[in-house]
Amino acid sequence: ASWSIVVKFSNGSREPLQVNIGAHNFRTDGASGITFDPPSAEIGTHSYELASWVTVPDGVQTIRGGETLIVPFTIKVPDNAEPGGHYAGIVIASELESGNDAIVGVTSALSSLLLVRVSGETNEAGFIRDFSAEHIFNDRQEASFLLEFKNTGNVHIEPAGVVTITNMFGRERGRIYIDSTNSMGHILPFSTKKLKLEWYGEDNFFDIGPYKALATLHYGESGEKVAYYRSYFFVFPLIPVLVMTIFLYFFVRILRISARKYIRRALLLEASERKEGSHHKVHSLTLKMLEQPLRVGALDLVGYSVGGKRHHRMSMHAFFKKYKLFFTYLALIVIGFVCIGYYLAQVFKAEREFQISVTRGDQKSQIIPQKSIR
């Protein structure tokens, strides 16, 4: 089988340009770039070479200023070609003019990559070699990840999928799509490509703690093969967490002190009602005894008589002063429930704003605002 195709090369300058045209094998260099080698070179596994199948015009070509050179080339696949992927590039390189004077110049080159897949017994295989957060602990809702995918098959693949970021309660806080916009590009056999992913979440004092990032990538001609990898990191703003810890410490301490004083008062009221003097001992605290201060407090508001002795109605000022400990205790409980409710509302919030960016090699995509909905 053979194909005949053309490559167009334009000279944008006003001066004539001499170029040399050739076919070279190429392989990825393990990161995001590629390296070229002539057809005679052994490149890793020789079965993936393609340059020797490509026929291009020989010699140096001259392109006048403002004109376009049309370069025809032909790919002829041998009958005994190894099934799988084969890779080459049509390289058009400028030539420096030689002369008697010393010349300082730069030789530039352009290439058109050829990815050919020969039918037969092929193997589409690969896995996520690494997916990890750059920093385990972050003081804000943001994180950087390095995603590395290795192709272990004999054909090129282009993984696509999504990275989902969730908080410790499983609520989604961001998605980074790896697709035609943020593509890893073609990964050649036995090669690896890396992506740097950045997530900038919506700052929130309460939405902190452990986060999980799950990378799910599909690959293969039909996209039916899947690779997973989980990574964990923590959002831990030091100063806000320290303030919250101090607040909780004093909150719990005040509750304990208030509860002890309330229980002590209930015991004293019970002992006085039984009129057993110093010989009376309360062996256990009951619910009825805990209700005593509340009943007595209610009677203070309306007035009451005990043993013929009249207790007049207490003024509101005196009432709040006498039972200030109880009302402080009650206020703290209400504040505590309000804080817990607000915290749960924040961490279970279904929608959050976030931003993402994806870096492949030296190219960095624009930071794009997103919204997470679940």
C-alpha positions as CSV (number, residue, x, y, z in Angstrom):
1,A,0.0,0.0,0.0
2,S,1.2,3.5,-0.7
3,W,0.0,7.1,-0.3
4,S,1.1,10.3,-2.1
5,I,0.7,13.5,-0.2
6,V,2.1,17.1,-0.3
7,V,3.5,19.5,2.3
8,K,3.4,23.2,1.7
9,F,6.2,25.5,3.0
10,S,5.9,29.3,2.6
11,N,8.8,31.8,2.7
12,G,7.4,34.8,4.6
13,S,10.5,36.9,4.1
14,R,11.5,39.0,1.0
15,E,14.8,37.2,0.5
16,P,15.2,33.9,-1.2
17,L,15.6,30.9,1.1
18,Q,17.4,27.7,0.5
19,V,16.1,24.6,2.3
20,N,17.0,21.0,2.6
21,I,14.2,18.4,2.7
22,G,14.4,15.0,4.3
23,A,12.5,12.2,6.1
24,H,13.6,11.4,9.6
25,N,12.4,9.0,12.2
26,F,11.2,10.6,15.4
27,R,10.6,9.5,19.0
28,T,9.5,11.3,22.1
29,D,12.2,12.1,24.5
30,G,10.3,10.9,27.6
31,A,8.8,14.2,28.4
32,S,6.9,16.4,26.0
33,G,9.4,17.0,23.2
34,I,10.6,14.8,20.3
35,T,13.9,13.9,18.8
36,F,14.7,13.2,15.1
37,D,17.1,10.6,13.6
38,P,17.9,9.7,10.0
39,P,16.5,6.6,8.5
40,S,19.6,4.6,9.0
41,A,19.7,5.0,12.8
42,E,18.5,2.4,15.2
43,I,15.8,4.1,17.4
44,G,14.8,1.9,20.3
45,T,12.8,-0.8,18.6
46,H,13.6,-0.8,14.9
47,S,10.1,-2.0,14.0
48,Y,8.7,1.5,14.7
49,E,10.8,3.1,12.0
50,L,9.0,4.8,9.1
51,A,11.5,7.2,7.4
52,S,12.9,4.4,5.1
53,W,9.3,4.0,3.6
54,V,9.1,7.7,2.7
55,T,10.3,9.1,-0.6
56,V,10.9,12.9,-0.8
57,P,12.6,15.2,-3.4
58,D,16.4,15.1,-3.1
59,G,18.8,18.1,-3.0
60,V,18.5,21.7,-1.9
61,Q,15.4,23.7,-2.9
62,T,15.2,27.5,-3.3
63,I,12.1,29.4,-2.3
64,R,11.8,33.0,-3.5
65,G,10.6,35.6,-1.1
66,G,6.8,35.5,-0.5
67,E,6.4,32.2,-2.4
68,T,5.3,28.7,-1.3
69,L,7.1,25.5,-2.0
70,I,5.0,22.4,-2.6
71,V,6.8,19.3,-1.5
72,P,5.3,16.0,-2.7
73,F,6.2,12.8,-0.9
74,T,5.1,9.1,-1.0
75,I,4.7,6.6,1.8
76,K,5.1,3.0,0.6
77,V,4.4,0.3,3.2
78,P,6.3,-2.9,2.7
79,D,4.3,-6.2,2.5
80,N,6.2,-7.5,5.5
81,A,5.7,-4.4,7.6
82,E,5.5,-5.0,11.3
83,P,1.9,-4.4,12.6
84,G,1.5,-1.4,14.9
85,G,2.6,2.2,14.9
86,H,5.4,3.7,12.7
87,Y,6.6,7.3,13.0
88,A,8.5,9.8,10.9
89,G,8.6,13.5,10.0
90,I,9.2,15.5,6.9
91,V,11.8,18.0,8.0
92,I,12.4,21.2,6.0
93,A,15.6,22.9,7.2
94,S,17.1,26.2,6.0
95,E,20.6,26.3,4.6
96,L,23.2,29.0,5.5
97,E,25.1,30.4,2.5
98,S,28.8,29.8,2.5
99,G,31.4,32.3,1.6
100,N,34.9,33.7,2.3
101,D,33.7,35.9,5.2
102,A,32.7,34.4,8.6
103,I,29.0,34.1,9.0
104,V,27.0,34.0,12.2
105,G,23.5,32.7,11.6
106,V,20.8,30.4,12.9
107,T,19.5,27.4,11.0
108,S,15.8,26.8,11.5
109,A,13.7,23.8,10.7
110,L,10.0,22.9,10.4
111,S,8.6,19.4,10.4
112,S,5.3,17.7,9.5
113,L,4.9,14.6,11.6
114,L,3.6,11.3,10.1
115,L,1.9,8.7,12.3
116,V,1.1,5.5,10.5
117,R,-0.7,2.5,11.9
118,V,-0.2,-0.8,10.1
119,S,-3.1,-3.2,10.6
120,G,-2.6,-6.6,12.2
121,E,-2.0,-7.8,15.7
122,T,-1.6,-4.6,17.7
123,N,-1.4,-4.1,21.4
124,E,-3.0,-1.0,23.0
125,A,-1.7,-0.8,26.5
126,G,-0.7,1.8,29.0
127,F,-1.1,3.0,32.6
128,I,-0.8,6.1,34.7
129,R,2.7,5.9,35.9
130,D,2.4,8.7,38.5
131,F,-0.2,11.1,39.6
132,S,0.7,13.1,42.7
133,A,0.2,16.5,44.3
134,E,3.2,18.7,44.3
135,H,2.6,19.7,47.9
136,I,0.8,17.4,50.4
137,F,-0.1,20.3,52.7
138,N,-1.5,23.5,51.2
139,D,-2.5,26.6,53.1
140,R,-5.2,27.5,50.5
141,Q,-7.8,25.8,48.3
142,E,-5.3,25.1,45.5
143,A,-3.0,22.3,44.4
144,S,-0.6,21.4,41.6
145,F,-0.5,17.9,40.2
146,L,1.9,16.0,37.9
147,L,0.2,13.4,35.7
148,E,2.5,10.9,33.9
149,F,1.2,8.3,31.4
150,K,3.2,5.5,29.9
151,N,2.4,3.7,26.7
152,T,3.4,0.0,26.9
153,G,1.8,-1.1,23.7
154,N,3.0,-1.1,20.1
155,V,0.7,1.7,18.7
156,H,0.4,5.4,19.6
157,I,-2.5,6.3,21.9
158,E,-4.0,9.6,23.0
159,P,-5.5,9.4,26.6
160,A,-8.4,11.5,27.5
161,G,-10.5,11.8,30.6
162,V,-11.0,13.9,33.7
163,V,-9.5,14.6,37.1
164,T,-12.1,15.0,39.8
165,I,-11.3,16.8,43.1
166,T,-13.5,16.2,46.2
167,N,-13.3,17.3,49.8
168,M,-13.4,14.9,52.8
169,F,-17.2,14.5,52.6
170,G,-17.1,13.5,48.9
171,R,-18.4,16.9,47.6
172,E,-17.0,17.8,44.2
173,R,-14.7,20.9,44.3
174,G,-13.3,20.9,40.8
175,R,-12.9,19.0,37.5
176,I,-9.9,19.2,35.1
177,Y,-10.8,17.8,31.7
178,I,-8.1,16.2,29.6
179,D,-9.5,16.4,26.0
180,S,-8.9,18.1,22.7
181,T,-8.5,21.5,24.5
182,N,-6.1,20.2,27.2
183,S,-4.6,17.2,25.3
184,M,-1.7,15.0,26.3
185,G,-1.2,14.5,22.5
186,H,-0.2,11.2,20.9
187,I,2.0,9.0,23.1
188,L,4.3,6.8,21.1
189,P,5.0,3.1,22.1
190,F,7.2,2.7,25.1
191,S,7.1,6.5,25.6
192,T,5.9,8.7,28.5
193,K,4.2,12.1,28.5
194,K,3.6,14.4,31.4
195,L,1.0,17.0,32.2
196,K,1.1,19.6,35.0
197,L,-2.4,20.3,36.3
198,E,-3.3,23.2,38.5
199,W,-6.5,23.7,40.5
200,Y,-7.5,26.9,42.2
201,G,-10.6,26.4,44.4
202,E,-12.9,28.9,46.0
203,D,-11.4,30.0,49.3
204,N,-13.5,29.0,52.3
205,F,-12.6,28.9,56.0
206,F,-14.6,25.8,56.7
207,D,-14.0,23.7,53.6
208,I,-10.7,22.4,54.8
209,G,-9.1,19.0,55.6
210,P,-8.2,16.1,53.4
211,Y,-9.0,16.2,49.6
212,K,-8.9,13.5,47.0
213,A,-8.0,13.8,43.3
214,L,-9.1,11.0,41.1
215,A,-7.6,10.7,37.6
216,T,-9.7,8.7,35.1
217,L,-8.2,8.3,31.6
218,H,-9.6,6.5,28.6
219,Y,-7.4,5.4,25.7
220,G,-7.3,3.0,22.8
221,E,-8.9,3.3,19.3
222,S,-12.4,2.8,20.8
223,G,-11.6,4.5,24.1
224,E,-12.8,1.4,26.0
225,K,-9.6,0.9,28.1
226,V,-9.5,2.9,31.4
227,A,-6.7,3.8,33.8
228,Y,-7.3,5.1,37.3
229,Y,-5.0,6.8,39.9
230,R,-5.8,8.5,43.2
231,S,-3.9,11.2,44.9
232,Y,-4.5,12.9,48.3
233,F,-3.6,16.2,49.7
234,F,-4.6,18.5,52.6
235,V,-5.9,22.0,52.7
236,F,-4.7,23.3,56.1
237,P,-4.6,27.1,56.5
238,L,-2.5,27.4,59.7
239,I,-3.7,30.6,61.2
240,P,-7.5,30.0,60.7
241,V,-7.1,26.5,62.1
242,L,-5.2,27.8,65.1
243,V,-7.9,30.4,65.8
244,M,-10.6,27.7,65.4
245,T,-8.7,25.4,67.8
246,I,-8.4,28.1,70.5
247,F,-12.1,28.9,70.1
248,L,-13.1,25.3,70.5
249,Y,-10.8,24.8,73.5
250,F,-12.4,27.7,75.4
251,F,-15.9,26.8,74.2
252,V,-15.6,23.3,75.6
253,R,-13.9,24.5,78.8
254,I,-16.7,27.0,79.5
255,L,-19.3,24.3,78.8
256,R,-17.7,22.0,81.4
257,I,-17.5,24.7,84.0
258,S,-21.1,25.7,83.5
259,A,-22.3,22.1,83.6
260,R,-20.5,21.4,86.8
261,K,-21.9,24.5,88.5
262,Y,-25.4,23.7,87.3
263,I,-25.1,20.1,88.6
264,R,-23.7,21.4,92.0
265,R,-26.7,23.7,92.3
266,A,-29.1,20.9,91.5
267,L,-27.6,18.8,94.3
268,L,-27.8,21.6,96.8
269,L,-31.5,22.2,96.0
270,E,-32.2,18.5,96.4
271,A,-30.5,18.4,99.7
272,S,-32.3,21.5,101.1
273,E,-35.7,20.2,100.0
274,R,-35.2,16.9,101.9
275,K,-34.0,18.9,105.0
276,E,-31.7,16.2,106.1
277,G,-29.0,18.6,107.2
278,S,-25.4,17.6,107.3
279,H,-26.3,13.9,107.5
280,H,-27.9,13.9,104.1
281,K,-25.8,12.4,101.2
282,V,-26.9,12.4,97.6
283,H,-25.7,9.1,96.2
284,S,-26.6,9.6,92.5
285,L,-27.7,12.4,90.2
286,T,-31.2,11.9,88.6
287,L,-33.1,13.7,85.8
288,K,-35.5,15.0,88.4
289,M,-32.7,16.6,90.3
290,L,-31.4,18.3,87.1
291,E,-34.9,19.8,86.6
292,Q,-34.8,21.4,90.0
293,P,-33.0,24.6,89.1
294,L,-35.3,25.1,86.1
295,R,-38.4,24.7,88.3
296,V,-37.1,27.0,91.0
297,G,-36.1,29.5,88.3
298,A,-39.6,29.5,86.8
299,L,-41.2,30.0,90.3
300,D,-38.9,33.0,90.9
301,L,-40.6,34.7,87.9
302,V,-44.1,34.3,89.3
303,G,-43.5,34.1,93.1
304,Y,-44.3,31.1,95.3
305,S,-44.8,30.0,98.9
306,V,-42.9,27.3,100.8
307,G,-43.8,26.3,104.4
308,G,-46.0,29.4,104.8
309,K,-43.1,31.7,103.7
310,R,-43.9,33.9,100.7
311,H,-41.3,34.3,98.0
312,H,-42.1,37.4,96.0
313,R,-41.8,37.7,92.3
314,M,-38.3,38.4,91.2
315,S,-37.5,41.3,88.9
316,M,-36.1,40.4,85.4
317,H,-32.8,42.1,86.3
318,A,-32.4,40.1,89.4
319,F,-33.6,36.9,87.6
320,F,-31.0,37.2,84.9
321,K,-28.3,38.1,87.4
322,K,-29.2,35.1,89.6
323,Y,-29.3,32.6,86.6
324,K,-26.6,34.2,84.5
325,L,-24.6,31.0,84.5
326,F,-27.6,29.1,83.1
327,F,-28.2,31.6,80.3
328,T,-24.5,31.7,79.5
329,Y,-24.6,27.9,79.2
330,L,-27.7,28.0,77.1
331,A,-26.3,30.7,74.8
332,L,-23.1,28.7,74.3
333,I,-25.1,25.6,73.3
334,V,-27.1,27.6,70.7
335,I,-24.0,29.2,69.3
336,G,-22.4,25.7,69.1
337,F,-25.4,24.3,67.1
338,V,-25.4,27.4,64.8
339,C,-21.6,26.9,64.1
340,I,-22.0,23.2,63.5
341,G,-25.0,23.9,61.1
342,Y,-23.1,26.6,59.3
343,Y,-20.0,24.3,59.0
344,L,-22.1,21.4,57.6
345,A,-23.8,23.8,55.1
346,Q,-20.4,25.0,53.8
347,V,-18.7,21.6,53.4
348,F,-21.8,20.0,51.8
349,K,-22.4,22.9,49.5
350,A,-23.0,21.5,46.0
351,E,-21.6,24.4,44.0
352,R,-18.2,26.0,44.2
353,E,-16.2,28.2,41.8
354,F,-12.8,27.1,40.8
355,Q,-10.1,27.7,38.1
356,I,-7.8,25.3,36.3
357,S,-4.7,25.3,34.1
358,V,-2.9,22.6,32.2
359,T,0.7,22.6,31.2
360,R,2.2,20.3,28.5
361,G,5.9,20.9,27.9
362,D,6.5,24.6,27.5
363,Q,2.9,25.3,26.5
364,K,0.6,26.5,29.3
365,S,-3.1,26.8,28.8
366,Q,-5.1,29.8,30.0
367,I,-6.5,29.7,33.5
368,I,-10.2,29.1,32.9
369,P,-12.9,29.8,35.5
370,Q,-15.2,26.8,36.1
371,K,-18.1,25.9,38.4
372,S,-18.5,22.6,40.1
373,I,-22.0,21.2,40.3
374,R,-23.0,17.9,41.9
